[in-house]
Each structure stands twice: as C-alpha cells, then as structure tokens.
Amino acid sequence: MSRMKLLQALTLVIFVASLLSLAAYAMPFFARWSFAALLVVSGYAFLRLEQARRQAACDDRLIQTVSHHRHDWMNDFQVLLGLMKLKKFDSMQPYMDKIKARMHQESCMAKLGSSSLIAYLMSFRADKRPLELEVNVEQEINLAQLNVEKDGVTSLLKETVECFCGCAQGSDGEPNRLSIEIGLEDTDLLLDFVYDGNYREDLLGEAVTAMKKRRNNSRVYIEEEIGQNHVVLTCRFKNAAGRI
C-alpha cells in the first residue's frame, strides 16, 4: 500500500472512531470537544489527501498521454527519415498528407470547447483498450458556442464509447475499430458512431435500448443500425447550431 493510501486509511479510521465516540458515549465537555476537534481535523485531512491523490492520478494520466503522442510522432518521423534515406520521395507525399490530416483532426479536437471531452479523446489511446478509436471532426466546432448542453454531449459520447468497449470481443484478425464523426447538419449537432469488429450483440442491444430510454427526448434523438460485425449509431442534438 502506498504512503498516501496508508495515510488516507488512517485518517478515515480516526474520523469514524471519533464520530462513533461522540454518538455512542456520554463524556465530559472537554472530552467531547477534543473528539469533535479530532473529527474535524481528520475529516479535513482525508479530503486534502483525496484531492492530492486525484491530482496525482491526473498528472500520471497526462504524462502517459504525452508519452503516447510523442511515441506516435517519433514513429512518423522515423518513417519519413527512412523514406528519405531510401530516396522514395514519391512515397513521402502521401505519408505527409496523412500526418497533415491527423494534425488537423487533433487541432479540431482541441477546440471542441469541453476540457473533459478533449482530455478523454486525447488520452484514449494511452490505455489498453479492446478497440481502436478514430475521431473525425468535420469542421471547427466549439460546443460552448452551440445551443446544446456540452456536459450532456460529453457524457453521451463517453458513455457510448465505453459501451462499445464493454461489448467488444477479441479477434485474431483485424482489430476492432470505432469511428466517431462529429459534425453539424443544418441546425443539428450529429455524433455518428461506426463500429467494425467482433462484439456481444445481446449486450450492445440492451445498452443501446437503455440509453435511448434515458436520453431520447425533444432535443436528443438516438437511432441505430446493428448488423453482424458492423454497427452504426447516430446521436442527434436538435437545433444545436443557434447561439445561446
């Protein structure tokens, strides 16, 4: 057990013991005041340690994400360097176009206007997942500038991705892939999810049905096409293009 977890456990034990003592035993005023002070101090210490633990977890997550992206860019540069050494200049242009397209997509993701969503999408590949995630943003979209609840969009996108992760099954062939396209259609915001790969159809069907019951309303509409090894799920946020 880490030192921080040990301290958290200790402060929690002191907090609970102080609380039970105050509730269960009759004691002199000074003793009651001492236990009350111990209760407040231990509770405050536990909250501060929990805050520090979460911050440390966020820092570790950030380091893993940056390291992963650095690794990807290093691989790209090594490929370009190899093509240059082999003087395969005709092959360099398509690869550079691919890098340029990826840079554009990452730039669009960074401007989505929801720090929670941006962090989730950027850090997804840093974890070991049962599927590969590809995100396509048709144009620069800032959720904070749309007539839409950005926390609701973020929550729905995360829930859907995790749903596919939970239903995905391993494969000896091509890896499972989930593509997300974020765009505007007339005045609506669209999230199009396209999944190709193995999955538990029963689990996914139940999850989508539950999601539709919770979220389908006058402002949000979800529809799906579920087939063998291929799923299309569309989430439409109606009248989202107007300014708030």
Secondary structure, 3 states (H helix, E strand, C coil): CCHHHHHHHHHHHHHHHHHHHHHHCCCCHHHHHHHHHHHHHHHHHHHHHHHHHHHHHHHHHHHHHHHHHHHHHHHHHHHHHHHHHCCCHHHHHHHHHHHHHHHHHHHHHCCCCCHHHHHHHHHHHHCCCCCEEEEEECCCCCHHHCCCCHHHHHHHHHHHHHHHHHHECCCCCCCCEEEEEEEEECCEEEEEEEEECCECHHHHHHHHHHHHHHHCCCCEEEEEEEECCEEEEEEEECCCCCCC
